[in-house]
Amino acid sequence: MRSLPRHPGPRVSGAVAATAGAVAAVLLTTASAVVFAPAVTPAAAADGAPDQSFTIKDPRITESSGLAASRAHPGVYWTHNDSGYGPQIYAVDSRTGETVATLTLEGIGKPRDVEAISIGPDGNVYVGDIGDNLNGTWDHVWIYRFPEPKELKDATVRATQFTVKYADGPRDAESMMVDPKTGRVYIASKNEDGGGLYEGPAELTSSGTNTFRRIDDVPWVTDGAFSPDGEELVLRSYFSARAYAWQNGRLGKDRRISAPFQRQAESVTYTADGKALMFGTEGKASGVVRVDLDKGTGNSSSGGNSSSGGNSSSGGGNSSSGAGADGGMADDAGGGGNQGNATLGAIIVIGGAALVFAFKRMRRKD
């Protein structure tokens, strides 16, 4: 997600200052209760095993905004840059962190704000050009689709472009997921007040407009992914993640997932075997962190078997989701080990986000 240019705004009023002070007080009094999975410094797995925490080494990938585990190439993950870049999709080997294929899409327009990537049961890769940092300026967005290549090599591939509109008007989004059973596409929108889960038509058409309709409310999320068996949908925010039971195309009971603290938490995908989640972030040499899953108890542990991973477990059980300080999901997953600077840094970031949201709300009231 690329930040917007700064513009001069009104002077901070007494009401805004009071709101900011209240937010700061809440943060200070609740700091001891904020718990995250330990920060992890990813690197290539020491034993060369796939699907462990790793670092994306390609200097061209500076804003990795989406992540999808390959179905055809074990241990390989597809990713892409955010807005302002060309129509390139990268295949990164989790064993080494090296890019093993660069695909250039043709047959589409100029990408505007590519935010998400997913692989469907039809063997196609879906790319969501669905971001709108101006929060509803564009009356339509796009989805691109192309077959996942059988051979990993640099190539130009022809993609199909689909025009997408929302039944209730334009909005910003960063999360697009393809149901691994039905092939139906879903998008989760976002703003500081939360967002919505939108369902696309049973089949996308390239000859007209594909209308997505809101089917549920969701918190602020930056990415999402279906489990390979189609039984769960994971949604992540900047500071947390939750897994929802997926029943007949609707959200069911949810459970907490331990999410690593990352500098700009942007992406999530399941490993191809469904045993773990891979959490990604933006930036040069950005890290992808594995979090093992235990669906039976609702527990998750950060780092997996990677040499760079830590061993922490989150509390189990089911709980309902709520809005957190980041405008996203409340993070009630317990984490073990030393939190140290990661926790302090997270509190500072949350405080900054909370102050921004408070300021925005006050500006809308002026």
C-alpha positions in Angstrom: 0.0 0.0 0.0 1.7 3.2 -1.2 1.2 6.2 1.1 -0.6 9.3 -0.3 1.2 12.7 -0.7 1.0 14.9 2.3 -1.2 18.0 2.0 -1.5 20.9 4.4 -4.5 20.5 6.6 -6.3 22.5 9.3 -4.7 23.3 12.6 -5.2 20.8 15.3 -8.2 21.9 17.4 -8.7 21.5 21.1 -11.1 18.6 20.4 -8.5 16.8 18.3 -5.8 17.4 21.0 -8.2 16.0 23.6 -8.9 13.0 21.5 -5.2 12.4 20.9 -4.5 12.7 24.6 -7.2 10.2 25.4 -5.9 7.7 22.9 -2.4 8.1 24.3 -3.6 7.6 27.8 -5.4 4.4 26.8 -2.2 3.1 25.1 -0.1 3.8 28.1 -2.4 2.1 30.5 -2.9 -0.9 28.3 0.6 -1.3 27.0 1.3 -4.2 29.3 -1.6 -6.1 27.8 -0.5 -5.8 24.2 1.0 -9.2 23.1 2.4 -10.1 19.7 4.2 -13.1 18.3 7.9 -12.5 18.7 9.6 -10.5 15.9 11.5 -12.8 13.5 14.3 -12.0 11.2 13.6 -14.3 8.2 16.3 -16.0 6.2 16.6 -19.0 3.9 16.1 -22.2 5.8 19.5 -23.6 6.9 18.6 -27.1 5.6 17.2 -25.9 2.3 13.7 -27.1 3.2 10.8 -25.4 1.5 8.0 -23.4 3.1 10.1 -22.0 5.9 10.6 -18.4 6.8 12.7 -16.6 4.2 13.8 -13.2 2.8 12.9 -12.0 -0.7 16.3 -11.2 -2.2 15.2 -9.7 -5.5 16.0 -5.9 -5.5 13.2 -5.3 -7.9 10.6 -6.5 -5.3 10.4 -3.5 -2.9 6.7 -3.5 -2.2 5.6 -7.1 -2.0 1.8 -6.7 -1.5 0.4 -10.1 -2.2 1.5 -13.7 -1.7 0.3 -17.1 -3.0 1.7 -20.5 -2.7 2.2 -22.2 -6.0 0.1 -25.3 -6.7 2.4 -26.6 -9.5 5.8 -25.9 -8.0 6.3 -26.9 -4.3 8.0 -24.4 -2.1 7.5 -21.5 -4.6 5.5 -18.4 -3.9 4.1 -15.9 -6.3 4.3 -12.2 -5.4 4.1 -8.7 -7.0 4.8 -5.1 -6.3 2.3 -2.5 -5.2 1.1 0.6 -7.2 3.4 2.4 -9.6 5.1 -0.7 -11.0 4.7 -2.7 -14.2 2.7 -5.9 -15.0 5.3 -8.2 -13.5 4.6 -11.3 -11.3 7.5 -13.0 -9.5 8.0 -16.6 -8.5 10.2 -16.8 -5.4 11.7 -20.0 -4.1 11.3 -20.3 -0.3 14.4 -22.5 -0.1 16.7 -19.6 -1.2 14.7 -16.4 -1.3 15.7 -16.1 -5.0 13.4 -15.2 -7.9 13.1 -18.2 -10.2 10.8 -16.7 -12.8 9.5 -13.3 -13.8 6.2 -13.2 -15.7 5.2 -10.1 -17.7 1.4 -9.9 -18.3 0.2 -8.8 -21.7 -3.4 -8.3 -23.0 -4.3 -6.0 -20.1 -4.2 -2.2 -19.4 -1.7 -0.4 -17.3 -2.0 -1.7 -13.7 -3.0 1.0 -11.2 -2.7 -0.5 -7.7 -2.1 -4.3 -7.6 -2.8 -5.5 -4.0 -3.5 -9.3 -4.0 -2.8 -12.6 -5.7 -4.5 -16.0 -5.4 -4.6 -19.3 -7.2 -7.9 -21.0 -8.1 -9.0 -24.6 -8.4 -8.8 -24.2 -12.2 -5.0 -23.8 -12.0 -5.2 -20.1 -12.9 -3.4 -17.3 -11.0 -5.7 -14.4 -10.1 -4.2 -10.9 -9.6 -6.2 -8.2 -7.9 -5.7 -4.7 -9.2 -8.2 -3.6 -6.5 -6.4 -0.9 -4.5 -7.8 2.7 -4.3 -5.7 4.8 -1.9 -8.2 7.7 -2.6 -10.9 5.5 -1.0 -13.4 5.3 -3.7 -12.2 7.6 -6.5 -12.2 4.9 -9.2 -15.7 3.5 -10.2 -14.2 0.2 -11.2 -11.1 -2.0 -10.6 -9.7 -5.0 -12.3 -8.8 -8.7 -11.8 -6.3 -10.4 -14.1 -6.2 -14.1 -14.7 -3.6 -16.4 -16.4 -2.7 -20.1 -16.2 0.0 -20.9 -13.7 3.0 -21.9 -15.9 4.2 -25.5 -15.9 7.8 -24.4 -16.3 9.5 -21.7 -14.2 11.3 -19.3 -16.5 11.1 -15.7 -17.5 8.2 -15.3 -19.9 5.5 -13.0 -21.3 2.0 -14.5 -20.7 -1.4 -13.4 -22.0 -3.8 -12.6 -19.2 -7.6 -12.1 -19.2 -8.8 -8.8 -17.7 -12.1 -8.6 -15.8 -13.8 -5.3 -14.8 -15.1 -5.2 -11.3 -17.6 -2.9 -9.6 -19.2 -3.1 -6.1 -23.0 -3.1 -5.8 -22.8 -0.4 -3.1 -20.3 1.9 -4.8 -16.5 2.3 -5.1 -14.1 1.5 -2.2 -10.5 0.6 -1.3 -9.4 -3.0 -0.9 -6.2 -5.0 -0.5 -7.6 -8.5 -0.1 -8.8 -10.9 -2.9 -9.3 -14.6 -2.3 -10.4 -17.4 -4.6 -12.5 -20.2 -3.1 -10.4 -23.5 -3.7 -13.6 -25.5 -4.1 -16.0 -23.3 -6.1 -13.6 -21.0 -7.8 -15.7 -18.0 -6.8 -13.7 -14.8 -6.1 -14.1 -12.7 -2.9 -12.8 -9.3 -2.1 -12.5 -7.7 1.4 -12.7 -3.9 1.4 -11.2 -1.7 4.1 -11.3 1.8 5.7 -10.7 3.1 9.2 -14.2 2.1 10.3 -13.8 -1.5 9.1 -14.8 -3.1 5.8 -16.9 -5.6 4.0 -16.6 -9.1 2.5 -17.8 -9.0 -1.2 -18.8 -12.0 -3.3 -18.3 -12.0 -7.0 -20.4 -13.8 -9.6 -20.2 -17.6 -9.9 -18.1 -17.1 -13.0 -16.3 -14.0 -14.1 -17.0 -12.5 -17.5 -14.5 -10.5 -19.6 -17.2 -9.1 -21.8 -19.0 -7.0 -19.2 -18.9 -5.8 -15.6 -18.6 -8.2 -12.7 -20.6 -6.9 -9.8 -19.4 -7.9 -6.3 -22.0 -7.8 -3.5 -21.4 -7.3 0.2 -22.2 -10.5 2.2 -20.7 -9.7 5.6 -18.8 -7.2 7.7 -15.1 -7.6 8.3 -12.5 -5.6 10.3 -9.7 -3.6 8.6 -7.7 -6.2 6.7 -4.7 -6.1 4.4 -4.9 -9.6 3.0 -6.7 -12.9 3.2 -6.4 -16.5 2.1 -8.5 -19.6 1.9 -7.1 -22.8 3.4 -6.3 -25.4 0.6 -9.3 -27.6 1.7 -11.6 -24.6 1.6 -12.7 -25.0 5.2 -11.2 -21.7 6.6 -10.6 -18.2 5.5 -7.8 -16.2 7.2 -7.9 -12.4 7.3 -4.9 -10.4 8.5 -4.6 -6.8 9.6 -1.4 -4.8 10.4 -1.2 -6.4 13.9 -3.3 -9.5 14.0 -5.0 -12.3 12.1 -8.1 -14.5 12.5 -9.3 -17.7 10.9 -13.0 -18.0 10.1 -14.8 -21.2 9.4 -16.0 -21.1 5.8 -19.4 -22.7 5.5 -21.5 -22.6 2.3 -19.8 -19.4 1.1 -20.3 -17.5 4.4 -18.2 -16.7 7.4 -18.6 -18.9 10.5 -17.0 -19.1 13.9 -13.6 -17.6 14.2 -10.4 -18.3 16.1 -7.3 -16.4 16.8 -4.0 -16.8 14.9 -0.7 -15.7 16.2 0.7 -13.1 13.7 4.3 -11.9 13.6 4.9 -8.2 14.1 6.2 -6.8 10.8 7.0 -3.3 9.7 4.2 -3.1 7.2 2.1 -6.3 7.3 0.7 -6.8 3.8 0.2 -10.4 2.8 -0.7 -13.9 3.9 -1.1 -17.3 2.3 -1.4 -20.9 3.4 1.4 -23.3 2.5 0.3 -25.7 -0.2 -0.2 -28.5 2.4 -2.3 -26.2 4.7 -0.1 -26.9 7.7 1.1 -23.3 8.1 0.6 -19.7 7.2 3.2 -17.5 5.5 3.0 -13.8 6.5 4.7 -11.2 4.2 5.6 -7.5 4.4 6.7 -4.7 2.2 10.2 -3.2 1.8 13.6 -4.1 0.3 14.7 -7.6 1.3 11.3 -8.1 2.9 10.7 -11.1 5.1 8.2 -13.9 4.9 7.5 -15.6 8.2 6.0 -19.1 8.7 3.4 -19.6 11.4 2.5 -23.3 12.0 -1.1 -24.2 12.6 -2.9 -26.6 14.8 -6.5 -26.5 13.7 -7.6 -28.9 16.4 -6.8 -26.5 19.3 -6.8 -23.2 17.5 -3.1 -22.7 18.4 -0.4 -21.4 16.1 3.3 -21.0 16.6 5.6 -18.5 14.9 8.7 -19.5 12.9 8.1 -23.2 12.2 11.3 -25.2 11.8 13.2 -22.3 10.2 16.6 -21.4 11.6 15.3 -17.9 11.8 12.0 -18.7 13.5 11.1 -18.5 17.1 9.0 -20.8 19.2 5.9 -19.1 20.6 2.4 -20.4 21.0 -0.8 -18.5 21.0 -3.8 -19.2 23.2 -6.4 -21.5 21.8 -10.1 -21.4 21.7 -12.7 -19.5 19.8 -13.5 -15.9 20.1 -15.3 -13.2 18.1 -13.4 -10.6 16.2 -13.5 -6.9 17.0 -11.9 -3.7 15.9 -8.4 -3.1 17.2 -6.4 0.1 17.6 -5.2 -0.2 14.0 -8.8 -0.2 12.8 -8.4 -3.9 12.3 -8.8 -7.1 14.4 -8.2 -7.1 18.1 -5.1 -9.2 18.8 -5.8 -11.4 21.7 -3.4 -14.1 20.8 -0.9 -14.8 23.5 2.7 -15.1 22.6 5.6 -16.6 24.5 9.3 -15.7 24.6 10.8 -12.2 24.9 8.8 -9.5 23.2 11.4 -6.8 23.8 11.7 -4.1 21.2 9.1 -5.8 19.0 6.3 -5.2 21.5 7.5 -1.6 22.2 7.7 -0.9 18.5 4.2 -2.3 17.9 2.8 -0.2 20.7 4.3 2.9 19.1 3.0 2.0 15.7 -0.5 1.3 17.1 -0.4 4.7 18.9 0.5 6.5 15.7 -2.3 4.7 13.8 -4.9 5.4 16.5 -3.9 9.1 16.5 -4.3 9.3 12.7 -7.7 7.7 12.8 -8.8 10.1 15.6 -7.5 13.1 13.6 -9.4 11.9 10.5 -12.6 11.4 12.4 -12.4 14.9 13.9 -11.7 16.4 10.4 -14.8 14.8 9.1 -16.9 16.4 11.9 -15.5 19.9 11.2 
